[in-house]
């Protein structure tokens, strides 16, 4: 039987999709879901939407529009698992369980939170001004989305890579602490597709609503599509004058949707002097030929919201068929068991105490690192990068056997480096004062003693 790779894609339910969203996310994700070796999960991240938007009407409308867009674009809901996050109660339950074992220090380093702190610092206001707990703990909910279904691969943009690393870290913590030999959670791999189309907008910059330079996917119909294309900026060359196709963002838009043969013909026509007005007409005809049938399906779906609801509810049933039994296993693992079973358990089954541990992970550039985490969850050391996991493993072994008196070197900023055989192997994390350094070194000595005793 063919082994299938579970790929999970989350779709935040804010805003209305535009042409750039289709080329960069919808189209490649739908194409990937059609592969026989892929078990595709697509979910509407409507809990996440509450972090960014407090307008209930907009959230409700966006959930409907985005579901209709994915379905109209060709997502086969019978082949994939397509559901709303808010229809799976096991996800927030798992999020809370993971929250209870995630160190605050890990969340302090999340990019979104740090960006808010930096902005507030620049403004001279309290560092947490306007920061909600939703924004702060966003990475934990994202980890629950992924770990609930033990996804193997999660395609994300570069700005989300850190969150995937956090999900892996949280999964490792849970497996180590509660697993007793079982790996409850798969460690998900991040997929950053460098080849995903990034379409230029009307002004040549990346197509984005924040720039106000988007081309609508379905909104406004055929008329608005044509009007948007007419606003695409071009140079001042007249009809009959050769155009520089490769540096024209109108040509980039055309190429993203045309066949190789159509692209070559269009490029030749531009270089031979095709008027920009006619070029825009050609682009409109190309896009309308692709988007027109989709738009008809979209409008039909939007006219019957109950059909969309039925599809999403069917997807929720499929998703919960996996989530419900799995969350019961997670409850058992953390001690939320049937009272009778818990009372009559043999004493020999008592869980061992927490110990210090090394947590290994792979960076997006392919190199390997490890953290030393104390029994209380505090992260003590972060290693330098290694070319392969074997070297990283040898370094952790060397650290457990090192002489702290000679290996620990204090830096001018009060942090410390671990130096073995003349090379820095790891450095302290979040140590800024002498008092913090001394406390960390005491915990480091205790942690190394625990590791040596195992």
C-alpha positions in Angstrom: 0.0 0.0 0.0 1.3 3.5 -0.9 2.6 5.5 2.0 0.9 8.9 2.0 2.5 12.1 3.2 0.1 14.3 5.3 0.3 17.9 4.2 -1.5 20.5 6.2 -2.4 24.0 5.0 -4.0 26.8 7.1 -6.0 29.6 5.5 -6.6 32.7 7.7 -10.1 34.0 7.3 -9.5 37.7 6.9 -10.0 39.7 3.8 -11.0 38.7 0.2 -8.5 36.7 -1.9 -6.9 38.4 -4.9 -5.0 37.2 -8.0 -1.7 37.1 -6.1 -3.2 34.8 -3.5 -4.4 32.5 -6.2 -1.1 32.2 -8.0 1.0 32.0 -4.8 -1.2 29.8 -2.5 -4.4 28.4 -3.9 -3.2 27.1 -7.2 -0.1 25.3 -6.0 -1.8 23.9 -2.9 -4.7 22.5 -4.9 -2.3 21.0 -7.5 -0.4 19.3 -4.7 -3.5 17.9 -3.1 -4.3 16.0 -6.3 -1.2 13.8 -6.0 -2.0 10.2 -5.0 0.8 10.1 -2.4 -0.5 13.2 -0.5 -3.1 13.2 2.3 -4.1 16.8 2.2 -5.7 18.7 5.1 -7.0 22.3 4.5 -8.5 24.3 7.3 -10.0 27.7 7.8 -8.0 29.3 10.6 -10.9 31.4 11.9 -9.7 31.3 15.6 -6.5 32.9 14.3 -8.6 35.6 12.5 -9.8 36.9 15.9 -6.3 38.0 16.7 -6.3 40.4 13.7 -9.9 41.4 13.4 -12.5 42.3 16.0 -15.3 43.0 13.5 -17.7 40.0 13.8 -19.5 40.7 10.5 -16.2 40.8 8.6 -15.0 37.6 10.2 -18.3 35.8 9.3 -18.3 37.2 5.7 -14.6 36.3 5.2 -15.1 32.7 6.3 -17.8 32.3 3.7 -15.9 34.1 0.9 -12.7 32.2 1.4 -14.3 28.8 1.6 -16.2 29.6 -1.6 -13.0 30.7 -3.3 -11.1 27.5 -2.5 -14.0 25.4 -3.7 -14.5 27.5 -6.9 -10.7 27.3 -7.6 -11.0 23.5 -7.8 -10.4 22.1 -4.3 -11.9 18.6 -4.3 -13.5 18.4 -0.8 -14.2 14.7 -1.2 -10.5 13.9 -1.7 -9.1 16.2 1.0 -10.1 17.0 4.5 -11.5 20.6 4.4 -12.7 22.0 7.7 -13.0 25.1 9.9 -10.7 25.3 12.9 -13.6 26.4 15.1 -15.5 23.2 14.3 -12.9 21.0 15.9 -13.1 21.5 19.7 -10.1 19.2 20.2 -7.8 21.8 18.8 -8.3 24.5 21.5 -8.2 21.7 24.1 -4.8 20.5 22.8 -3.7 24.2 22.6 -4.3 24.6 26.3 -2.5 21.4 27.2 0.5 22.5 25.1 0.3 26.0 26.7 0.7 24.5 30.1 4.1 23.0 29.1 5.5 25.8 26.8 8.1 28.0 28.4 7.3 31.7 28.5 10.8 32.4 27.2 10.0 30.6 24.0 7.0 32.8 23.4 9.0 35.9 24.2 11.1 35.2 21.1 8.2 34.9 18.7 8.7 37.4 15.8 5.2 38.9 16.0 5.5 39.6 19.7 9.0 41.0 19.4 7.9 43.3 16.6 5.1 44.7 18.7 7.5 45.2 21.6 10.0 47.0 19.3 7.2 49.3 17.9 6.0 50.2 21.4 9.6 50.8 22.6 10.1 53.2 19.6 6.9 55.0 20.5 7.9 55.3 24.1 4.9 53.5 25.5 4.6 50.4 27.7 6.2 47.4 25.9 3.0 45.3 26.0 0.6 48.1 25.0 -2.0 46.6 22.7 -0.6 43.1 22.9 -3.3 40.5 23.5 -2.8 37.0 24.8 -4.0 35.8 21.4 -1.1 37.5 19.7 1.3 36.4 22.4 0.4 32.7 22.3 -0.5 32.5 18.6 2.4 30.0 18.0 1.0 27.6 20.5 -2.4 27.5 18.7 -0.6 27.1 15.4 1.3 24.2 16.9 -2.0 22.6 18.1 -3.4 23.0 14.5 -0.4 21.0 13.2 0.2 18.5 15.9 -3.5 17.6 16.3 -3.3 15.8 12.9 0.4 14.8 13.0 1.2 16.6 9.7 4.4 15.6 8.1 4.8 18.7 6.0 3.5 22.2 6.4 3.9 24.7 3.5 4.5 28.2 4.8 5.9 31.5 3.9 9.3 32.5 5.2 7.7 34.6 7.9 6.2 31.5 9.5 9.3 29.3 9.6 10.0 30.2 13.2 6.5 29.0 14.2 7.2 25.6 12.7 10.4 25.4 14.6 8.4 26.2 17.8 5.9 23.5 16.9 8.7 21.0 16.6 10.2 22.1 19.9 6.8 21.9 21.7 6.2 18.4 20.2 9.6 17.2 21.4 9.0 18.5 24.9 5.7 16.6 25.1 7.1 13.4 23.7 10.0 13.5 26.1 8.0 14.4 29.2 4.9 12.3 28.7 5.8 9.8 26.0 7.4 7.0 28.1 8.9 5.6 25.0 6.0 6.7 22.7 6.3 9.5 20.2 2.8 11.0 20.4 3.6 13.8 18.0 5.3 13.7 14.6 7.9 16.4 14.2 6.6 18.4 11.3 8.9 19.5 8.5 8.6 23.0 7.0 8.3 23.5 3.3 9.2 26.9 1.9 8.6 26.9 -1.8 11.1 29.3 -3.3 9.5 28.9 -6.7 6.0 29.9 -5.7 4.8 32.7 -7.9 5.0 36.2 -6.4 3.0 38.3 -8.7 3.7 42.0 -9.3 0.8 44.3 -8.6 -0.5 47.3 -10.6 2.6 49.3 -9.7 5.2 46.6 -10.0 5.6 46.0 -6.3 4.5 42.6 -4.8 0.7 42.3 -5.1 -0.6 43.1 -1.7 -3.7 44.7 -0.1 -1.3 46.7 2.1 0.0 48.4 -1.1 -3.5 48.8 -2.6 -2.2 47.4 -5.9 -4.1 44.1 -6.2 -6.1 42.6 -9.1 -9.3 41.0 -7.8 -9.9 37.3 -8.2 -13.7 37.3 -8.2 -14.8 40.5 -6.5 -16.4 43.0 -8.8 -16.7 40.4 -11.7 -15.5 40.8 -15.2 -15.9 44.6 -15.2 -13.6 45.1 -12.2 -11.0 42.7 -13.6 -10.8 44.6 -16.8 -10.6 48.0 -15.0 -7.8 46.8 -12.7 -5.8 45.5 -15.7 -6.2 48.9 -17.4 -4.5 50.5 -14.3 -1.3 48.4 -14.7 1.6 50.8 -15.0 3.7 50.6 -18.2 6.5 52.7 -19.7 5.9 55.5 -22.2 6.8 53.6 -25.4 4.4 54.1 -28.2 2.7 51.5 -30.5 5.2 50.1 -32.9 8.2 50.7 -30.5 9.9 47.6 -29.2 9.0 46.8 -25.5 11.4 45.3 -22.9 9.2 42.3 -22.0 11.4 40.8 -19.3 11.3 44.0 -17.3 7.6 44.7 -17.8 5.4 43.5 -14.9 2.5 43.2 -17.3 4.5 40.5 -19.0 5.2 38.8 -15.7 1.5 38.6 -15.0 0.8 37.1 -18.4 3.6 34.5 -18.0 2.2 33.4 -14.6 -1.0 32.1 -16.3 -0.1 31.3 -19.9 1.3 28.2 -21.5 4.9 28.2 -22.7 3.8 28.7 -26.3 1.5 31.6 -25.4 4.2 33.2 -23.4 6.7 33.1 -26.2 4.2 34.5 -28.7 3.3 37.4 -26.3 6.9 38.2 -25.7 7.7 38.3 -29.4 4.7 40.6 -30.0 5.9 43.0 -27.3 9.4 43.1 -28.7 8.0 43.8 -32.2 6.0 46.8 -30.9 2.7 45.6 -29.6 0.8 48.5 -28.1 0.4 48.5 -24.3 -3.4 48.9 -24.7 -3.6 45.8 -26.8 -1.2 43.9 -24.5 -3.6 44.7 -21.6 -6.5 43.5 -23.7 -4.6 40.2 -24.3 -3.9 39.8 -20.6 -7.5 40.4 -19.8 -8.7 37.8 -22.3 -6.2 35.2 -20.9 -7.2 35.8 -17.3 -11.0 35.9 -18.0 -10.7 32.6 -19.8 -9.3 31.1 -16.7 -11.1 33.0 -14.0 -14.5 33.3 -15.7 -15.6 29.7 -15.1 -14.3 29.8 -11.5 -16.2 33.0 -10.9 -19.4 31.4 -12.0 -18.8 28.6 -9.5 -18.0 31.1 -6.8 -21.1 33.1 -7.4 -23.2 29.9 -7.4 -21.7 28.9 -4.1 -22.1 32.3 -2.5 -25.8 32.2 -3.5 -26.2 29.0 -1.5 -24.3 29.4 1.7 -25.9 26.3 3.2 -24.1 24.2 0.6 -20.8 25.6 1.8 -21.8 24.9 5.4 -22.7 21.3 4.5 -19.3 20.8 2.9 -17.5 22.2 5.9 -19.5 20.2 8.4 -18.8 17.0 6.4 -15.1 18.0 6.6 -15.4 18.5 10.3 -16.7 15.0 10.7 -13.7 13.6 8.8 -11.3 15.7 10.8 -12.9 14.8 14.2 -12.8 11.1 13.3 -9.0 11.5 13.8 -9.0 14.2 16.4 -11.5 12.8 18.9 -9.7 9.5 19.7 -6.3 11.2 19.6 -7.2 13.8 22.2 -8.3 11.0 24.4 -4.9 9.5 24.2 -3.3 12.9 25.0 -5.6 13.3 28.0 -4.5 9.9 29.2 -0.9 10.8 28.7 -1.1 14.0 30.9 -3.2 12.3 33.6 -6.7 13.4 32.7 -7.9 9.9 33.0 -11.1 8.0 34.0 -11.2 8.3 37.8 -11.6 4.5 38.4 -8.6 3.7 36.1 -6.5 6.4 37.8 -7.2 5.1 41.3 -6.5 1.4 40.5 -3.3 2.0 38.5 -0.4 0.0 39.9 2.2 2.1 41.6 4.9 0.8 39.3 3.3 2.9 36.5 4.3 6.1 38.3 6.0 8.5 35.9 9.6 9.3 36.3 10.7 12.8 37.4 11.7 15.5 34.8 15.3 15.6 33.8 17.5 17.9 31.8 17.7 17.1 28.0 19.3 18.1 24.7 16.8 19.2 22.1 18.1 18.8 18.5 16.6 20.5 15.5 17.4 21.4 11.9 17.6 24.9 10.6 16.0 26.0 7.2 19.5 26.2 5.7 20.0 22.5 6.4 22.4 22.8 9.3 21.8 21.2 12.7 21.7 22.8 16.2 20.8 21.7 19.7 19.6 23.4 22.9 20.3 22.3 26.4 17.0 22.5 28.4 17.0 22.2 32.2 14.5 20.0 34.1 12.4 23.0 34.8 12.1 23.8 31.1 14.5 26.8 31.1 16.7 26.9 28.0 20.3 27.2 29.0 22.5 26.9 25.9 22.1 27.1 22.2 24.7 25.4 20.0 26.6 26.7 17.0 25.5 25.2 13.7 26.8 21.8 12.6 26.9 20.4 9.1 25.4 17.0 10.1 23.5 15.5 13.0 26.4 13.2 13.9 28.7 16.1 14.7 26.0 17.7 16.8 25.5 14.5 18.7 29.2 14.2 19.4 29.2 17.7 20.7 26.4 17.0 23.2 28.4 14.0 24.5 31.5 16.2 24.9 29.6 18.8 26.8 28.3 16.2 29.4 31.9 15.2 30.0 33.5 18.7 30.0 35.2 20.4 32.9 33.1 23.5 33.5 36.0 25.3 35.2 38.0 25.4 31.9 35.1 25.2 29.4 33.0 28.1 30.5 34.2 31.5 29.3 32.4 34.7 30.4 31.8 37.3 27.8 31.8 41.1 28.2 28.0 41.1 28.0 27.8 38.8 31.0 26.8 35.8 28.8 28.9 32.7 28.5 30.4 30.5 25.8 31.2 26.8 26.1 34.6 26.3 24.6 35.9 22.7 24.0 39.2 22.1 22.3 39.5 25.8 21.5 36.2 26.0 19.7 32.9 27.6 20.8 30.3 24.8 20.9 27.4 26.7 22.5 26.4 29.9 24.1 24.0 31.0 26.9 20.5 32.1 26.2 18.9 35.3 27.7 21.7 36.0 30.2 22.2 39.7 30.6 23.4 40.3 34.1 26.0 38.7 36.4 23.2 37.5 38.7 21.5 35.8 35.8 24.8 34.3 34.7 25.5 32.8 38.1 22.0 31.3 38.4 22.3 29.8 34.9 25.7 28.3 35.7 24.3 26.6 38.8 21.4 25.2 36.8 23.9 24.1 34.1 26.0 22.2 36.6 22.9 20.5 38.0 21.6 19.7 34.4 25.0 18.1 33.4 25.0 16.1 36.6 21.5 14.7 35.7 22.6 13.9 32.2 25.7 12.1 33.4 23.6 10.1 35.9 21.2 8.8 33.2 
